[in-house]
Amino acid sequence: MFRTRFSIPGTAPATLSVPEDVSQTPPRMRFTHYSQDTLEEQEVTSVSMLPPIPTDGSVLWVELDGLTDLSLLQDLGKAFDLHPLALEDVLNLGQRPKVEPYENHLFIVSQMMSGEEDGAVSREQVSIFLGHGFLLSIEEDPSTDTFQLVHQRLRTARGLIRKQGADYLAYALMDAIVDHKFPLLERLGEALDELDDHVVSNPSISQVHQLHDCKRLLAHLRRFVWPEREVISALLHDESGVVRRDTKVYLRDCYDHTVQIMDLIESYRDVATANMDMYLSAVGMRTNEIMRVLTVISSIFIPLTFLAGIWGMNFQSTDGDKAMPLNMPELHHPLGYVGCLLLMLTIALVQVFYFKRKNWL
């Protein structure tokens, strides 16, 4: 899920190759051409079917879902004058989020992370090319609709998205990518709270595995969210003119969301570490409790074993008619066996009473 893929060492720059473990579903391409008063959506099979880059203030959003068709990707690069190194980075999945300025566009790499219904976590790289009047977004999996809510906002003309330019659309996509991490962190926080309730009362090895999974997920989230904040900060300080001043106000709000996510990640990491320490302390306390009980039981049986050993030596108390009083004459006493058991019981009860007085039992 979090594997980082790179080109083969020694490969020439700008070499395009399909990643090995990418979805083999045929790619899907569609465009959305919109302005304040018009909206056109269409799924296309070739770049020649795309409208030209608008110069009248409208916006052209082209989506490519799937990375298996290299010729289609190269055609997009020619149509939008994309740098070959940027196209290579599109296919090098699992990259650190970044923003790179080129002559006529910005290249943005981001990582979409979301929770599945079965509890798994999915990650998908989203590559965005932002220019004057156009935005090109490229995703890994054609079977998912990552920006469904953004499409709904465009269709219903809700908010400012139809009134703004391509830079505002880029903000909407970045905001969706960032906000997808909040439900994932909320679910993770609930899992940590549940572990916190059980780690002291009923510690088990399964809780260690769950804590380890939580810490691993938090580490990966931090790996992608921290540079995501740098990406948004770079867009806030963009001087190329692609990102307008009005849009930077909204990007500032998106930046605040990344800061909140980082705070949550750090807090949950501290909670996970504290739960692990609490688990180790609880296991240590239970072990000490068991050892104390076993030690007390052993202490009770030590004098009893001593007495049994003394009377188990079986020295003769007589030698024919000659009495030998120093050689355990009580062996032939009619109440010797009963007296020995009563003495052992008395010693055991006295010890139990003493240990209870000391709160050792």
LOGU-907686 format. One record per residue (C-alpha): z, y, x negated. Coordinates in Angstrom, 2 decimals. Example, Ala and Ser with C-alpha at 12.3 -4.5 7.8 and 13.67 -1.06 7.14 Angstrom:
<recs>
{{7.80, -4.50, -12.30}}
{{7.14, -1.06, -13.67}}
</recs>
This chain:
<recs>
{{0.00, 0.00, 0.00}}
{{0.91, 2.44, -2.77}}
{{-1.41, 1.09, -5.42}}
{{-3.11, 3.71, -7.57}}
{{-6.76, 2.95, -8.37}}
{{-8.67, 4.37, -11.29}}
{{-12.12, 3.96, -12.77}}
{{-12.70, 1.37, -15.47}}
{{-11.67, 2.85, -18.85}}
{{-14.70, 4.21, -20.68}}
{{-16.73, 4.89, -17.53}}
{{-18.95, 7.97, -17.77}}
{{-17.75, 11.05, -15.86}}
{{-18.94, 11.50, -12.28}}
{{-19.72, 7.78, -11.92}}
{{-19.46, 6.76, -8.27}}
{{-18.26, 3.27, -7.42}}
{{-16.85, 1.81, -4.22}}
{{-13.13, 0.90, -4.54}}
{{-12.54, -2.85, -4.44}}
{{-9.84, -2.97, -1.76}}
{{-11.23, -0.31, 0.56}}
{{-12.07, -1.15, 4.18}}
{{-15.54, -2.74, 4.41}}
{{-16.13, -1.40, 7.92}}
{{-19.37, 0.62, 8.02}}
{{-18.64, 4.32, 7.55}}
{{-18.74, 6.70, 10.47}}
{{-19.87, 10.33, 10.24}}
{{-19.67, 13.04, 12.86}}
{{-19.73, 16.81, 12.98}}
{{-18.04, 19.46, 15.08}}
{{-19.76, 22.83, 15.23}}
{{-17.70, 25.42, 17.03}}
{{-17.04, 29.08, 17.57}}
{{-14.80, 30.96, 19.95}}
{{-17.16, 30.33, 22.88}}
{{-19.08, 27.17, 21.92}}
{{-18.29, 23.63, 20.82}}
{{-20.67, 20.87, 19.81}}
{{-19.57, 17.38, 18.74}}
{{-21.89, 14.59, 17.70}}
{{-21.82, 11.38, 15.71}}
{{-24.69, 11.11, 13.22}}
{{-26.02, 8.45, 10.86}}
{{-27.62, 10.61, 8.17}}
{{-27.06, 13.95, 6.50}}
{{-30.44, 15.23, 7.71}}
{{-29.05, 15.21, 11.27}}
{{-26.31, 17.72, 10.39}}
{{-26.69, 21.39, 11.34}}
{{-27.13, 23.88, 8.48}}
{{-24.09, 25.60, 7.07}}
{{-23.43, 28.47, 9.53}}
{{-23.52, 32.08, 8.45}}
{{-22.75, 33.65, 11.84}}
{{-18.97, 33.19, 11.74}}
{{-18.93, 29.77, 13.40}}
{{-17.50, 26.70, 11.66}}
{{-19.07, 23.37, 10.80}}
{{-16.61, 20.48, 10.37}}
{{-18.14, 17.28, 9.01}}
{{-16.03, 14.10, 8.95}}
{{-16.89, 11.01, 6.92}}
{{-14.64, 8.01, 7.64}}
{{-15.26, 5.17, 5.19}}
{{-16.25, 4.99, 1.52}}
{{-18.64, 2.06, 1.29}}
{{-21.93, 4.02, 1.50}}
{{-22.44, 5.75, -1.85}}
{{-25.88, 7.08, -0.94}}
{{-24.42, 8.84, 2.10}}
{{-21.73, 10.41, -0.07}}
{{-24.33, 11.56, -2.61}}
{{-26.45, 13.08, 0.16}}
{{-23.43, 15.02, 1.38}}
{{-22.85, 16.23, -2.16}}
{{-26.41, 17.56, -2.36}}
{{-26.32, 19.14, 1.10}}
{{-23.05, 21.02, 0.50}}
{{-23.53, 21.53, -3.26}}
{{-20.40, 19.55, -4.15}}
{{-19.44, 19.00, -7.76}}
{{-20.05, 15.41, -9.01}}
{{-16.54, 15.19, -10.52}}
{{-15.06, 16.02, -7.11}}
{{-17.13, 13.25, -5.52}}
{{-15.80, 10.84, -8.15}}
{{-12.22, 11.83, -7.28}}
{{-12.95, 11.08, -3.62}}
{{-13.46, 7.42, -4.59}}
{{-10.47, 7.25, -6.97}}
{{-7.90, 6.51, -4.31}}
{{-4.14, 6.96, -4.58}}
{{-4.43, 10.21, -6.49}}
{{-1.79, 12.85, -6.84}}
{{-2.34, 15.61, -4.25}}
{{-4.12, 18.56, -5.82}}
{{-6.44, 21.51, -5.21}}
{{-9.32, 22.34, -7.54}}
{{-11.48, 25.49, -7.24}}
{{-15.24, 25.20, -7.77}}
{{-17.97, 27.79, -7.63}}
{{-18.60, 27.72, -3.89}}
{{-15.78, 25.60, -2.47}}
{{-12.22, 24.32, -2.88}}
{{-11.56, 20.62, -3.33}}
{{-8.28, 19.41, -1.84}}
{{-6.79, 15.93, -2.16}}
{{-3.91, 14.94, 0.10}}
{{-2.12, 11.76, 1.09}}
{{-1.54, 10.87, 4.73}}
{{1.50, 8.62, 5.26}}
{{2.63, 7.34, 8.63}}
{{4.71, 4.53, 10.14}}
{{3.14, 1.64, 12.01}}
{{4.52, -0.06, 15.14}}
{{5.49, -3.17, 13.15}}
{{7.63, -1.10, 10.79}}
{{5.10, -0.98, 7.95}}
{{4.04, 2.25, 6.26}}
{{0.38, 3.11, 5.83}}
{{-1.12, 5.52, 3.30}}
{{-4.58, 7.04, 3.37}}
{{-6.17, 9.50, 0.99}}
{{-7.79, 12.52, 2.64}}
{{-10.29, 14.56, 0.62}}
{{-11.22, 18.03, 1.89}}
{{-14.02, 20.31, 0.74}}
{{-13.46, 23.84, 2.02}}
{{-16.17, 26.48, 1.76}}
{{-17.39, 29.57, 3.58}}
{{-18.22, 28.43, 7.10}}
{{-17.84, 24.70, 6.54}}
{{-15.23, 22.01, 5.98}}
{{-15.95, 18.44, 4.91}}
{{-13.16, 15.85, 5.29}}
{{-13.47, 12.33, 3.87}}
{{-11.05, 9.51, 4.73}}
{{-10.70, 5.87, 3.70}}
{{-10.50, 3.96, 6.96}}
{{-13.15, 4.46, 9.67}}
{{-11.04, 2.61, 12.25}}
{{-8.40, 5.36, 12.48}}
{{-8.60, 8.86, 13.93}}
{{-6.17, 10.76, 11.77}}
{{-6.91, 14.19, 13.23}}
{{-7.11, 13.29, 16.90}}
{{-4.75, 16.10, 17.90}}
{{-6.82, 18.65, 15.98}}
{{-9.88, 17.53, 17.93}}
{{-7.97, 17.94, 21.18}}
{{-7.01, 21.49, 20.22}}
{{-10.66, 22.27, 19.52}}
{{-11.85, 20.80, 22.83}}
{{-9.25, 22.63, 24.88}}
{{-9.47, 25.85, 22.82}}
{{-5.70, 25.76, 22.56}}
{{-4.17, 28.19, 20.14}}
{{-6.13, 30.12, 17.53}}
{{-8.16, 27.30, 16.05}}
{{-11.43, 28.23, 17.82}}
{{-10.98, 31.90, 16.96}}
{{-10.42, 31.44, 13.25}}
{{-12.59, 30.25, 10.37}}
{{-12.86, 27.10, 8.29}}
{{-9.78, 28.04, 6.26}}
{{-7.65, 27.90, 9.43}}
{{-9.12, 24.47, 10.19}}
{{-8.08, 23.37, 6.68}}
{{-4.58, 24.63, 7.45}}
{{-4.56, 22.62, 10.71}}
{{-5.52, 19.45, 8.82}}
{{-2.92, 20.04, 6.08}}
{{-0.28, 20.77, 8.71}}
{{-1.11, 17.48, 10.49}}
{{-0.85, 15.58, 7.20}}
{{2.53, 17.12, 6.41}}
{{3.95, 16.73, 9.94}}
{{3.04, 13.02, 10.01}}
{{5.84, 12.46, 7.50}}
{{8.59, 13.75, 9.80}}
{{8.58, 10.74, 12.21}}
{{8.52, 8.43, 9.20}}
{{11.57, 10.14, 7.72}}
{{13.31, 10.15, 11.11}}
{{12.89, 6.38, 11.39}}
{{14.09, 5.99, 7.82}}
{{17.17, 8.10, 8.56}}
{{18.03, 5.92, 11.56}}
{{17.74, 2.80, 9.41}}
{{20.07, 4.32, 6.80}}
{{22.60, 5.28, 9.49}}
{{22.58, 1.71, 10.82}}
{{23.06, 0.33, 7.32}}
{{25.90, 2.77, 6.77}}
{{27.71, 1.35, 9.82}}
{{27.42, -2.28, 8.65}}
{{27.60, -2.07, 4.88}}
{{31.42, -1.81, 4.88}}
{{32.32, -3.97, 7.86}}
{{29.91, -6.81, 7.15}}
{{28.16, -6.53, 3.77}}
{{25.36, -9.03, 3.16}}
{{22.58, -9.58, 0.67}}
{{19.96, -8.64, 3.30}}
{{21.36, -5.11, 3.31}}
{{20.68, -4.86, -0.41}}
{{17.02, -5.69, 0.21}}
{{16.83, -3.10, 3.01}}
{{18.42, -0.43, 0.82}}
{{16.02, -1.29, -1.99}}
{{13.05, -0.93, 0.38}}
{{14.35, 2.42, 1.61}}
{{14.80, 3.76, -1.93}}
{{11.34, 2.52, -2.89}}
{{9.75, 4.24, 0.11}}
{{11.64, 7.47, -0.62}}
{{10.43, 7.38, -4.22}}
{{6.81, 7.07, -3.07}}
{{7.27, 9.81, -0.48}}
{{8.64, 12.12, -3.14}}
{{5.73, 11.25, -5.40}}
{{3.25, 12.50, -2.79}}
{{5.21, 15.30, -1.09}}
{{6.22, 17.15, -4.26}}
{{2.61, 17.84, -5.37}}
{{1.70, 18.48, -1.70}}
{{3.95, 21.50, -1.90}}
{{2.11, 22.64, -5.02}}
{{-1.22, 22.26, -3.19}}
{{-0.12, 24.52, -0.35}}
{{1.33, 26.98, -2.83}}
{{-2.02, 27.09, -4.66}}
{{-3.80, 27.78, -1.35}}
{{-1.32, 30.58, -0.67}}
{{-2.23, 32.17, -4.00}}
{{-5.97, 31.50, -3.74}}
{{-8.03, 34.42, -5.03}}
{{-11.51, 33.00, -4.44}}
{{-11.72, 34.49, -0.97}}
{{-12.14, 31.10, 0.74}}
{{-8.61, 31.32, 2.20}}
{{-8.13, 34.54, 4.10}}
{{-4.95, 36.57, 4.23}}
{{-4.37, 35.85, 7.93}}
{{-4.45, 32.09, 7.29}}
{{-1.97, 32.34, 4.41}}
{{0.71, 33.32, 6.93}}
{{0.30, 29.93, 8.62}}
{{0.10, 28.12, 5.28}}
{{3.47, 29.65, 4.46}}
{{4.90, 27.89, 7.51}}
{{3.30, 24.63, 6.32}}
{{4.90, 25.21, 2.92}}
{{8.29, 25.50, 4.62}}
{{7.69, 22.11, 6.23}}
{{7.10, 20.53, 2.83}}
{{10.35, 22.07, 1.58}}
{{12.19, 20.59, 4.57}}
{{10.66, 17.18, 3.89}}
{{11.70, 17.35, 0.24}}
{{15.25, 18.25, 1.31}}
{{15.32, 15.28, 3.68}}
{{13.97, 12.95, 1.00}}
{{16.62, 14.05, -1.50}}
{{19.36, 13.75, 1.14}}
{{18.24, 10.26, 2.15}}
{{18.03, 9.21, -1.50}}
{{21.65, 10.29, -1.93}}
{{22.62, 8.41, 1.24}}
{{20.80, 5.26, 0.08}}
{{22.48, 5.45, -3.33}}
{{25.89, 6.03, -1.70}}
{{25.31, 3.04, 0.61}}
{{24.44, 0.86, -2.36}}
{{27.61, 1.96, -4.17}}
{{29.58, 1.39, -0.97}}
{{28.11, -2.10, -0.66}}
{{29.13, -2.95, -4.23}}
{{32.62, -1.56, -3.60}}
{{32.94, -3.50, -0.33}}
{{31.85, -6.73, -2.02}}
{{34.27, -6.06, -4.87}}
{{37.13, -5.41, -2.43}}
{{36.37, -8.59, -0.49}}
{{36.26, -10.54, -3.74}}
{{39.61, -9.07, -4.81}}
{{41.08, -9.90, -1.40}}
{{39.90, -13.51, -1.67}}
{{41.20, -13.80, -5.23}}
{{44.58, -12.39, -4.18}}
{{44.96, -14.93, -1.37}}
{{43.94, -17.76, -3.68}}
{{46.37, -16.54, -6.33}}
{{49.21, -16.43, -3.82}}
{{48.41, -19.95, -2.63}}
{{48.34, -21.16, -6.23}}
{{51.66, -19.43, -6.89}}
{{53.22, -21.27, -3.95}}
{{52.11, -24.65, -5.26}}
{{53.09, -24.08, -8.90}}
{{56.86, -24.78, -8.43}}
{{56.07, -27.61, -6.01}}
{{53.80, -29.18, -8.58}}
{{56.52, -28.71, -11.17}}
{{59.07, -30.57, -9.04}}
{{56.61, -33.33, -8.21}}
{{55.90, -33.71, -11.91}}
{{59.60, -33.94, -12.75}}
{{60.29, -36.70, -10.22}}
{{57.02, -38.38, -11.02}}
{{58.16, -39.33, -14.52}}
{{60.01, -42.40, -13.12}}
{{62.67, -42.83, -15.84}}
{{65.07, -45.72, -15.11}}
{{68.51, -44.66, -13.91}}
{{70.14, -48.04, -14.90}}
{{69.69, -50.58, -17.66}}
{{70.92, -53.85, -16.22}}
{{74.60, -53.31, -15.41}}
{{74.77, -50.25, -17.63}}
{{74.50, -46.90, -15.79}}
{{72.33, -44.19, -17.31}}
{{73.25, -40.98, -15.39}}
{{71.03, -38.73, -17.47}}
{{67.88, -40.69, -16.63}}
{{67.26, -39.33, -13.08}}
{{69.89, -41.25, -11.07}}
{{68.62, -39.55, -7.89}}
{{65.65, -41.87, -7.87}}
{{67.83, -44.47, -6.15}}
{{69.58, -42.04, -3.80}}
{{68.97, -43.06, -0.14}}
{{68.07, -39.49, 0.84}}
{{66.23, -38.58, -2.40}}
{{62.74, -38.51, -0.88}}
{{63.80, -36.43, 2.13}}
{{65.86, -34.11, -0.05}}
{{62.92, -33.56, -2.38}}
{{60.59, -32.62, 0.51}}
{{63.19, -30.28, 2.01}}
{{63.66, -28.57, -1.36}}
{{59.92, -28.11, -1.76}}
{{59.61, -26.72, 1.78}}
{{62.49, -24.31, 1.18}}
{{60.92, -23.01, -2.03}}
{{57.52, -22.57, -0.31}}
{{59.07, -20.67, 2.63}}
{{61.06, -18.43, 0.31}}
{{57.88, -17.60, -1.63}}
{{55.90, -16.89, 1.54}}
{{58.66, -14.59, 2.77}}
{{58.75, -12.80, -0.58}}
{{54.96, -12.33, -0.71}}
{{54.94, -10.92, 2.82}}
{{57.68, -8.46, 1.87}}
{{55.45, -7.30, -0.98}}
{{52.36, -7.13, 1.33}}
{{50.53, -9.68, -0.82}}
{{49.77, -11.79, 2.23}}
</recs>
